[in-house]
Amino acid sequence: MVGAGADDAAAWAALVELAERLQAPVFQESFGARAGFPQDHHLFAGFLPADRPRLREKLAPHDAILVVGAPVFRQSPYTPGRFTNSGTRIALVSGESDEVHRSPVDLAVLAAPRSVCQDLAGRVRKRNADPPEQFRPPPTPAPPAAGEPMLAGHVLAALAERIPRNTIVVEEAPVDRPELHERLPAREPLGFLSAAMGGLGFGMPAATGLRMALPGRPVVAVVGDGSSIYQIQSVWSAAHYRVGVVFVILSNGGYAIMDRLAERQGGESPWPGFHEVDVAAVARGFGCPAEQITTYSELLRVLDEVVPSLEARDEPLLLDVAIAPTGTFAP
Ligand SMILES: Cc1ncc(C[n+]2csc(CCOP(=O)(O)OP(=O)(O)O)c2C)c(N)n1
């Protein structure tokens, strides 16, 4: 299992070598900030669930787990019980002393993941085994029927079909994070960035800063409309400093994740929706070009126009895409 602490080219290369020698499936930590392994590699097995019953089930076939650059195990919301079935041995390699200190493991090593994995890859013998099942993104959803709203999956699949493999995808779209992971695999180091665990207000300025620091990388921020208003004024910086970041706002008119979490507790959410908020207009108010997108054909047309410009553009753009709220949340 890999996490944010393994997100550099040397660690990815060492982990690929190690996993290939062992023919071991590689899972990504839940709610992580960055990707620790190429998510289009045939040994990538998907994201670990963030609740213990599903985590236990997922890890049950495995008697030994090596965790690299991630806590053991990040979970939310809390559910009681063990992380793994008893008898499962867990080793952790992390450069974060807190992770090493807190994780309930059999062996914890405080060290740079890349060095330990390089060393391990040179020591383990090749294992003769059938490769595990590869994680595959779900098929592209059929276009919305006439009069039906778009879903997050339409937007994420349309992006997945277009963005270059070296794109940095910055995520702050809480209820749609699981589907974003499924549809937008990190294919190069720093291909994915998020605030681990989902503190809001990070995504838009982070995307702007990344594009300033790494002008050769396309940067797309996928942000919920609720999250966007935690730091919408950051678009001024992007416009003022001519930063070619593209913000894709998944506008469902509310805090969908909070609604889903309230329903899980058997309640109804007391907070209102905010369909009146016009994120594109607010962005324009701060000097950032913005477009509102309400139909699937418009979405495809705009993405066809904008995505080829990602690498070279020196102007931000905010796409405010109207979608229906996602009805489930099981990270
Ligand atoms: C700083 C901060 N304040 C509040 C929260 C609680 N919170 C988590 S998600 C969320 C709503 C996000 O809304 P939106 O971006 O529209 O996402 P959706 O669930 O609709 O995808 C809130 C208020 C948080 N995570 N961080």
The ligand as an ORCA input file, in Angstrom:
! r2SCAN-3c Opt
* xyz 1 1
  C     -12.083     24.359      6.236
  C     -13.222     23.389      6.192
  N     -14.452     23.776      6.583
  C     -15.488     22.910      6.554
  C     -15.286     21.620      6.146
  C     -16.472     20.649      6.145
  N     -16.876     20.316      4.808
  C     -16.398     19.209      4.197
  S     -17.010     19.018      2.682
  C     -17.961     20.415      2.797
  C     -18.844     20.844      1.676
  C     -18.187     20.847      0.360
  O     -19.083     21.274     -0.621
  P     -18.778     21.104     -2.157
  O     -17.422     21.580     -2.453
  O     -19.880     21.705     -2.931
  O     -18.687     19.558     -2.330
  P     -19.758     18.418     -2.630
  O     -19.913     17.661     -1.375
  O     -21.011     19.043     -3.096
  O     -19.024     17.629     -3.636
  C     -17.783     21.017      4.034
  C     -18.457     22.248      4.453
  C     -13.981     21.250      5.760
  N     -13.687     20.015      5.338
  N     -12.963     22.153      5.784
*
